[in-house]
Amino acid sequence: MSEKIRAHLRLVEELSEDGERELRSFNVAIVICGHSILNRAIADSMIFSVLEVRHRQQQLSGAMSEMLKSLRVIERAQAEVSQPHHRNMKDPKYHNHSFILDNDIMNIMISQTHILINLCN
């Protein structure tokens, strides 16, 4: 394999922040590899690998975004519960309300953590 092809393949393996550089590098690598079946298969598998990584990054980003939305909802709910009119435990409407909220918070955090762990695997 020529040094020029190796240099392009090294570029392909590096993930850039915006994802544009590796796609351009892939295109160059495919053109350089030409019609050689082995080289084409290598280039194709590398393209698939980087696209898979990008897909996982997008999934992870989406899951983190959802987690942040959940946390904002939780913060608003906690702020509402901590208001003086919610502290009247004799009122059945608010009895054990903060305990239920704490369980909801825990369940949301556990499910979001499982999503993130699954995406990272």
C-alpha positions as CSV (number, residue, x, y, z in Angstrom):
1,M,0.0,0.0,0.0
2,S,1.5,3.3,-1.0
3,E,2.4,6.0,1.5
4,K,-0.2,8.3,0.0
5,I,-3.0,5.7,0.7
6,R,-1.7,5.1,4.2
7,A,-1.8,8.9,4.9
8,H,-5.4,9.1,3.7
9,L,-6.4,6.1,5.7
10,R,-4.9,7.7,8.8
11,L,-6.9,10.8,8.2
12,V,-10.0,8.6,7.8
13,E,-9.4,7.0,11.2
14,E,-9.3,10.4,13.0
15,L,-12.7,11.7,14.0
16,S,-13.0,15.4,13.5
17,E,-15.5,17.5,15.5
18,D,-17.8,18.4,12.6
19,G,-17.5,15.1,10.7
20,E,-16.7,16.7,7.4
21,R,-13.0,15.9,7.2
22,E,-13.4,12.1,7.5
23,L,-16.1,12.0,4.8
24,R,-13.8,13.9,2.4
25,S,-11.0,11.6,3.4
26,F,-13.2,8.5,2.7
27,N,-14.1,9.8,-0.7
28,V,-10.4,10.4,-1.5
29,A,-9.5,6.9,-0.2
30,I,-12.1,5.3,-2.3
31,V,-10.9,7.1,-5.5
32,I,-7.3,6.2,-4.7
33,C,-8.1,2.5,-4.0
34,G,-9.8,2.4,-7.4
35,H,-11.4,-0.9,-8.4
36,S,-9.3,-3.3,-6.3
37,I,-11.8,-5.5,-4.5
38,L,-9.7,-5.8,-1.3
39,N,-9.0,-2.1,-1.0
40,R,-12.6,-1.2,-1.8
41,A,-13.8,-3.6,0.9
42,I,-11.4,-2.0,3.4
43,A,-12.6,1.5,2.4
44,D,-16.2,0.4,2.6
45,S,-15.8,-1.1,6.1
46,M,-14.0,2.0,7.3
47,I,-16.8,4.2,6.0
48,F,-19.4,2.0,7.7
49,S,-17.4,2.1,11.0
50,V,-17.2,5.9,11.0
51,L,-20.8,6.3,10.0
52,E,-21.8,3.9,12.8
53,V,-19.7,5.9,15.3
54,R,-21.4,9.1,14.1
55,H,-24.8,7.4,14.4
56,R,-24.0,6.4,18.0
57,Q,-22.8,9.9,18.8
58,Q,-26.1,11.3,17.5
59,Q,-28.0,8.8,19.6
60,L,-26.0,9.7,22.6
61,S,-26.5,13.4,22.0
62,G,-30.2,12.8,21.7
63,A,-30.4,10.8,24.9
64,M,-28.4,13.4,26.8
65,S,-30.7,16.1,25.4
66,E,-33.7,14.1,26.7
67,M,-32.0,13.7,30.0
68,L,-31.5,17.5,30.3
69,K,-35.2,18.0,29.5
70,S,-36.1,15.6,32.2
71,L,-33.9,17.3,34.7
72,R,-35.4,20.7,33.8
73,V,-38.9,19.2,34.4
74,I,-37.7,17.8,37.7
75,E,-36.2,21.1,38.8
76,R,-39.5,22.9,38.0
77,A,-41.4,20.3,40.0
78,Q,-39.1,20.5,42.9
79,A,-39.3,24.3,43.0
80,E,-43.1,24.0,42.9
81,V,-43.2,21.4,45.7
82,S,-40.9,23.6,47.8
83,Q,-43.4,26.5,47.7
84,P,-45.0,27.3,51.1
85,H,-48.5,26.3,50.0
86,H,-47.3,22.8,49.2
87,R,-45.8,22.3,52.7
88,N,-49.1,21.8,54.3
89,M,-48.9,18.1,55.0
90,K,-52.4,18.1,56.5
91,D,-53.8,18.7,53.1
92,P,-54.3,15.3,51.5
93,K,-53.7,16.8,48.1
94,Y,-50.0,17.3,49.0
95,H,-49.5,14.5,51.5
96,N,-46.4,12.6,50.6
97,H,-46.1,14.6,47.4
98,S,-42.3,15.1,47.8
99,F,-41.8,11.4,48.4
100,I,-43.6,10.5,45.2
101,L,-41.6,13.2,43.4
102,D,-38.3,11.7,44.7
103,N,-39.3,8.3,43.4
104,D,-40.2,9.7,40.1
105,I,-36.8,11.5,39.9
106,M,-35.0,8.3,40.8
107,N,-36.9,6.3,38.1
108,I,-36.2,8.9,35.5
109,M,-32.5,9.1,36.3
110,I,-32.3,5.2,36.3
111,S,-34.0,4.9,32.9
112,Q,-31.9,7.7,31.4
113,T,-28.7,6.2,32.8
114,H,-29.6,2.8,31.2
115,I,-30.2,4.5,27.9
116,L,-26.8,6.2,28.0
117,I,-25.1,2.9,29.1
118,N,-26.7,1.0,26.2
119,L,-25.6,3.6,23.7
120,C,-22.1,3.6,25.0
121,N,-21.8,-0.2,24.6
